[in-house]
Structures are given as C-alpha cells and as structure tokens.
C-alpha cells in the first residue's frame, strides 16, 4: 500500500515562543523519525504541501475569522486566543497546513497514494467557524472534507475520526447540522475544551451524525481500544463514507504532558488498523490523516511513525 507524506518547511516556521507546547520542534521530531530509516522513507511517497485558497478556508470559516488571522501579526497582535500564538510566518503556515490536507485528498483521489499523512502545524480541530482556538488557526480536517466534496463528484459523504486527547469542538461545530459529514471523537472527558459529552449528537438534519465517546482519565488502553472498536462498528452499520479523514492527535499517549490517558505506540497502530479495515470495506482505502496534538518530544516521532507504518501495511 502506498502512503504519502505531505509536508513543507513552513510548518517549522510557525514560532510559538519559548515554553509553548505546540513548538516548531514537533515538526522536526516527526520528520526526523520518518526519515530515520532510508528504507522506510524511500517506501513512502513524498509530496510538498501547497497553500489553500481563501475561498476554501471560507467554506468552513467566516470572512471575519480569515481576515483577523491574516492581519493579526501586521496589526501587532501576538495571540488569536489565550493559547494560539501569532508570529511572522504563522498565517502562511496555517494556509499550508490546510492546503496540505487538501493536497492529501488529491493524492488519494488521483491514485498517487492509497492513503496520506499530513505532518502539519498549526493543528486544526479546535478552530471554530468564527475563531482560532487551542493552538489552531484553521480547521485542516474540515477544510479537506469540504474540498473533497466540492472537487470530486464521487465524494458525497465524509467521516472524520478524531482520537486526540482533546475534543474536536471546532470540527463538531462546523458540521453539527450536516448529515454529509459524520464526526466521531474519542477524547478524555471532562477535559479541555469542556465539550464532547455523549449528549452532543448533532442538530437538525445533522442529528445522529455526531458521536462522542468521552473517556475518563487513566482508563486502561485495552478498554479505550474496545470503546473505539465498538464505536466504529456502530457507525459503519448506518453510514458509508466515500472518504475517511483522521484527526490524528498523539496526546492520548501515556507520557503526554497535556493528557491523562494511557495509549502507547502499538495502541495508535491498532486504532489506525481499525479505520483502515473500515476504509477498505467502504471507500477503496481512501484515508487522509492530519497531525493534531502530541506534545512529548521524546515520544511523538515514534508514535507518528507507528501510525504511518499501520497506514502502509
């Protein structure tokens, strides 16, 4: 199976400052881990990200949000919210992060690769339609879903699977009333940002197309994996996506400083294989995975590599 890696040097130029957990070193350790073995790296399809257009961003975000993010550094702002830092290259990096996710869609739809991993930063799943939030400027996964639906006639329904330790509130909000995108999040609860209860299942025509699986802190990995398997089984009985997008956060790792869950590398491989099996059954193996969280620089590279290996096999 051909797996593409979408990346760009601009991802490392988004400078969040000393001590910020969403550091440029995250991109460095991920890419170093993937390149560590030349045999492994050569087995991947390397693709350079391109920036997303304003129109594609505004398919998921308001005009005011786009313009605020675009002008923030110019106007001397250093933050878009309490945690989301703005520096000279941040807006450009955000365009390339969302653009990388769209380029990944093109790769799997054109046959360049069967699936793809986007080593992007800033991450995206907390970005709401109106605001940046929680390290996130634009919602990379959401923009990729809308891009796929608008460009490819065979893509009508998209599933977004989010296993970051934090609930993907931004993604949920963007699609809360939309039955064409099924959003499933498994996350620590209660935890930042405070959303993601079982009762949040969608609104209007989108009722029943959001599934949240809240996980208590210190839940055993085997129990969490069982929850994930059961959820995918439940979703797959009633929903047939034409594309699956993973919001791949690795802060549910046992060693992560921003979470209290207990997953390890082999567990992320297991989650990946469950999604791959579903993709094989319903959407010709089409998976796009976007990096979200993961803040332990000693373990992030190995976790991502395990995920990519599982995509590849």
C-alpha positions in Angstrom: 0.0 0.0 0.0 1.4 3.4 -1.0 1.3 6.0 1.8 2.1 9.7 1.1 3.7 12.1 3.5 2.7 15.7 2.9 4.9 18.3 4.5 6.6 21.7 4.0 9.4 23.6 5.7 6.9 26.4 6.5 5.4 24.2 9.2 8.5 24.7 11.3 8.5 28.5 10.9 5.3 29.0 12.9 7.0 30.3 16.0 5.0 29.9 19.2 7.7 31.1 21.5 9.7 29.7 24.4 7.9 27.1 26.5 4.8 26.7 24.3 3.8 23.1 23.9 2.9 23.4 20.3 6.6 24.1 19.4 8.3 24.0 15.9 10.3 21.1 17.3 7.2 18.9 16.9 7.6 19.1 13.1 11.3 18.4 13.4 10.9 15.3 15.5 8.1 13.9 13.3 10.1 14.3 10.1 13.3 13.0 11.7 11.5 9.9 12.9 10.1 9.3 9.4 13.4 9.8 7.7 15.5 7.9 10.3 15.5 4.7 8.2 16.2 5.4 4.5 14.5 2.2 3.5 11.3 3.2 5.3 11.4 6.8 4.0 12.0 5.6 0.4 8.9 3.4 0.7 6.7 6.5 1.1 5.5 9.0 -1.4 6.9 12.4 -0.5 4.6 15.3 -1.5 5.2 19.0 -0.8 2.1 20.9 0.6 0.6 23.8 -1.2 -1.3 26.7 0.4 -5.1 26.6 0.5 -7.1 29.4 -1.2 -9.1 31.9 0.7 -12.3 30.5 -0.8 -11.6 27.0 0.5 -10.9 28.4 4.0 -14.2 30.3 3.9 -16.1 27.2 3.0 -15.6 26.4 6.8 -14.7 29.7 8.4 -16.2 33.2 8.3 -14.8 36.1 6.4 -14.1 37.9 9.6 -12.1 35.0 11.0 -10.0 34.7 7.9 -9.2 38.4 7.8 -8.4 38.6 11.5 -5.9 35.7 11.2 -4.5 37.3 8.1 -3.9 40.8 9.6 -3.1 39.9 13.2 0.7 40.0 13.0 0.5 43.1 10.8 -1.5 44.8 13.4 0.8 43.8 16.2 -1.3 41.1 17.8 0.7 38.2 19.3 -2.3 35.9 20.1 -5.5 34.9 18.4 -6.7 33.5 21.7 -5.1 32.7 25.0 -3.2 29.7 23.6 -2.9 30.5 19.9 0.3 32.4 19.2 0.8 34.6 16.1 4.3 35.2 14.6 5.6 36.4 11.3 5.1 33.1 9.4 2.0 31.8 11.3 -0.6 32.8 8.8 1.3 31.3 5.9 1.9 28.1 7.9 -1.8 27.9 8.6 -2.6 28.2 4.9 -0.1 25.4 4.1 -1.5 23.2 6.9 -5.0 23.3 5.4 -3.5 23.2 1.9 -1.5 20.1 2.9 -4.7 18.4 3.9 -6.3 19.3 0.6 -3.2 18.1 -1.3 -3.5 14.8 0.6 -7.1 14.5 -0.7 -5.8 15.0 -4.3 -3.1 12.3 -3.7 -5.6 9.6 -2.6 -8.2 10.6 -5.2 -5.7 10.6 -8.1 -4.0 7.3 -7.2 -0.7 8.9 -6.3 -1.2 7.1 -2.9 -3.8 5.0 -1.3 -3.7 7.0 1.9 -1.8 10.0 3.2 -0.4 11.6 6.4 -0.1 15.3 6.7 2.7 16.4 9.1 1.1 19.8 9.5 1.3 22.5 12.1 -0.5 24.5 13.3 -3.1 21.8 14.1 -6.8 22.5 13.4 -9.5 20.6 15.2 -10.3 23.3 17.8 -10.7 26.1 15.2 -14.4 27.0 15.0 -16.1 28.7 12.1 -15.7 32.1 13.8 -12.5 31.8 15.9 -9.0 30.4 16.3 -8.7 28.3 19.5 -6.4 25.9 21.3 -3.3 26.3 19.1 -5.5 26.1 15.9 -5.9 28.7 13.2 -8.0 27.0 10.5 -9.7 23.6 10.7 -7.5 21.5 8.5 -9.7 18.4 8.5 -12.9 20.3 8.0 -11.4 22.2 5.1 -10.2 19.0 3.5 -13.6 17.4 3.8 -15.3 20.4 2.1 -12.6 20.4 -0.6 -13.2 16.8 -1.3 -16.9 17.2 -1.6 -16.6 20.2 -3.8 -13.9 18.9 -6.2 -14.8 15.2 -6.6 -18.2 14.1 -7.6 -17.7 10.6 -6.1 -17.2 12.1 -2.6 -20.6 12.9 -1.1 -20.2 11.6 2.5 -17.1 12.0 4.6 -16.3 10.6 8.1 -13.9 12.5 10.3 -12.4 10.3 13.1 -10.7 12.3 15.9 -8.7 10.4 18.6 -6.8 13.4 20.0 -7.0 13.6 23.8 -9.0 16.8 23.5 -12.4 17.0 22.0 -12.5 18.4 18.4 -15.0 21.1 19.2 -14.3 23.1 16.1 -14.9 20.2 13.7 -18.0 19.2 15.5 -19.4 22.7 15.4 -18.7 23.2 11.7 -20.7 20.0 10.8 -23.2 19.8 13.6 -26.2 20.2 11.3 -24.7 18.5 8.3 -25.6 14.8 7.6 -22.9 14.6 4.8 -20.1 14.6 7.3 -20.1 12.2 10.2 -17.9 13.4 13.1 -16.7 10.9 15.7 -14.5 12.0 18.6 -12.9 9.8 21.3 -11.3 12.0 23.9 -10.6 12.5 27.6 -13.6 13.9 29.5 -14.0 16.2 31.3 -11.0 18.0 29.9 -10.2 20.9 27.6 -12.2 22.5 25.9 -15.1 21.1 28.0 -17.3 19.9 25.2 -17.8 16.4 23.8 -20.4 14.8 26.0 -22.4 11.8 24.9 -25.5 14.0 24.5 -23.9 16.0 21.7 -25.2 14.1 18.7 -25.9 16.8 16.1 -28.7 19.3 15.3 -31.5 19.5 12.8 -30.7 17.4 9.7 -27.4 16.5 11.3 -29.0 14.9 14.3 -27.3 11.5 14.7 -24.3 12.3 12.6 -22.1 13.3 15.6 -20.8 10.6 18.0 -18.7 11.5 21.1 -17.1 8.8 23.2 -15.9 10.5 26.4 -13.1 8.6 28.2 -12.2 9.1 31.8 -8.6 9.9 32.8 -6.5 6.8 33.5 -8.8 4.5 31.5 -6.8 1.4 30.6 -5.7 1.3 27.0 -7.5 -2.0 26.3 -10.8 -0.5 27.5 -10.3 2.6 25.3 -9.5 0.5 22.3 -12.6 -1.5 22.9 -14.7 1.7 23.0 -13.2 2.8 19.7 -13.8 -0.6 18.0 -17.4 -0.6 19.2 -18.0 3.0 18.0 -16.6 2.3 14.6 -18.8 -0.8 14.4 -21.9 1.2 15.3 -21.1 4.0 12.8 -20.4 1.6 10.0 -23.8 -0.1 10.2 -25.5 3.0 9.2 -23.0 5.3 7.5 -20.9 4.7 4.4 -18.3 7.4 3.8 -16.6 7.9 0.5 -13.5 9.3 2.3 -12.2 9.0 5.9 -10.2 11.8 7.5 -8.4 11.2 10.7 -7.6 14.0 13.1 -4.6 12.2 14.5 -3.6 13.5 17.8 -1.0 11.7 19.8 -1.6 13.4 23.1 -3.6 10.5 24.4 -0.1 8.8 24.8 0.6 7.8 28.4 3.6 10.1 28.6 2.0 13.3 27.1 2.1 16.4 29.4 -1.3 17.6 28.2 -3.4 14.5 28.7 -4.1 11.8 31.2 -4.8 8.8 29.0 -2.7 5.7 28.7 -2.2 4.8 25.0 1.1 3.7 23.6 2.5 3.4 20.1 1.1 -0.1 19.5 -2.4 1.3 20.5 -2.3 4.0 17.9 -1.3 1.3 15.4 -4.4 -0.6 16.5 -6.7 2.3 16.1 -5.3 3.0 12.6 -5.8 -0.6 11.5 -9.5 -0.4 12.6 -10.0 2.7 10.5 -8.1 1.0 7.6 -10.4 -2.0 7.7 -13.4 0.2 7.5 -11.9 2.2 4.7 -11.2 -1.0 2.8 -14.8 -2.1 3.1 -16.5 1.2 2.1 -14.3 3.7 0.3 -11.5 2.0 -1.6 -9.0 2.5 1.2 -9.1 6.3 1.0 -7.8 7.8 4.2 -6.3 11.2 4.9 -4.7 11.7 8.3 -3.8 15.1 9.7 -1.5 15.7 12.7 -3.3 17.3 15.6 -1.8 17.1 19.1 1.1 15.3 20.7 3.4 17.3 22.9 6.0 14.9 24.3 9.0 15.5 22.0 10.6 12.2 23.3 7.7 10.1 22.1 5.9 12.0 19.3 8.1 10.9 16.5 7.8 7.2 17.3 4.0 7.5 17.7 3.6 9.1 14.3 5.9 6.6 12.7 3.9 3.7 14.2 0.7 5.3 12.8 2.3 5.7 9.3 3.5 2.1 9.4 0.0 1.0 10.1 -1.3 3.1 7.3 1.3 1.5 5.0 0.6 -2.2 5.8 
